[in-house]
Amino acid sequence: RDARGGPRIMTASETSRGERAPLLASGDEGMRASSSGGGWGRFALGAGTLGVIAACAALATTPASTDVGLKTLGIGLSLPRDTRGGALHHASTRPVAGGALEEPKLVLSSSVFDDEDAALGSHSGRASEEDDSERDRQFLVPTTVIDALTEKMNGKTSKHSYVGSIAKKSSSHRGVLATPVYVVAMEKSENDARRTAELLERLVRFHGADAVRDLVHITPGVDVTAWPKKIELAEYALKSVLSVRSEKQMAGLPWIETYASRGKDGRLRDPNARRFPLSHHIGCLFAHMHDWQMSFDARYENTVIFEADATDPSLLGMELSGVQTVVDHAPEDYDLIFLTARKPEGKLAKTFKDPLGNELKMYHLTDLNEEAGLSSYIVSSRFFKKMRRYIVDHGADMVDAWLSAKLCVKPAFDAKGKFVAWEENGGGEYRYLSCYSVKQDGFRSVVSDDFPKT
């Protein structure tokens, strides 16, 4: 417990001095600390993340002789984005399955959070006049990248459509991706670019070009070593906190302090926070918070979030053909569903098959664990409501272990969502998040020989 009676969480600085810190994602040079050249402008995409990813996607998906096509992809992404017609509907087009699962029941009800201050998370002083409901549209995968993928798959240069294997098997198209997807990738990391290219290709093969074009977004990673460059990404990630807390108050919130305690030049004061691996963990937290906020602003009921290396054989727990099927079978009380390779934990909740016949097992995550990794997961709209209150009151932690080993499984809260204690028998009765994990027995992700391993 801290001096204010809140949950004692390791600060970013303390973590660097001793807490075990397994990496969430790749440790390549781009992840360590890429200097940020190129212009995101305010929030606009330039020849940054997507420019690199498009170029590497071209390398991964087109013949080596197509130098002109490669240059076109790279240059095209520095131009203003097209609007693609109508906006995506605010909710996933497929609702989650009805009916709460049996036991364990001691999970905080989402109704506890329904009466939150209406202003919380809506706007901050930085952006009081902005409507961010369509912010994520700027991150949609560029059409040029989809075209390069479909040309490879079709073996032609003129056909820019591809029907995925799920739609080919079922005329009803049930199981085809119908939920927004965010893929977090680091700018100027060629390794992340190549990983993302393979992830996109796999999604197209299963779900088709149209679904990927309409629903998949490549979102920016956060490089804290480059601050104050692109500090707007962290400001957006902290939008809900900035709306109700001063920077002085934020300086007392674990991990959030890294933003609030910057020097006059806008850079991190703590030298440990500027060094790998701690800089990576802090950036990873803010990148995921950025996407949680963006999903909330877009009013999505369900959102799939991948890190660029999600398909790494050591990380993925099920084939991507089953992503929408998991959403369709999600319990109505779920906050978070892990798709990563994990040990079976908790009670087996459901068994079902994806459209290609792969059997999936869903476990209600209740057992204490030391699992790390947040490379693939699904969140509901309730997830953000719970997380924003916790962060505003208590700050954050190393994002993967914080969710999996604490908020998902430890009965550390009372029925009104007030923190009691992390310790066993500390007086808490309720787990903060209702979490599940999905496993496909015998599955091992297959990637190309060129895939940069984690």
Summary of the structure (lengths in Angstrom):
residues: 454
radius of gyration: 21.1
end to end distance: 35.2
largest distance: 65.9
contacts: 1550
relative contact order: 0.18
helix: 36%
strand: 11%
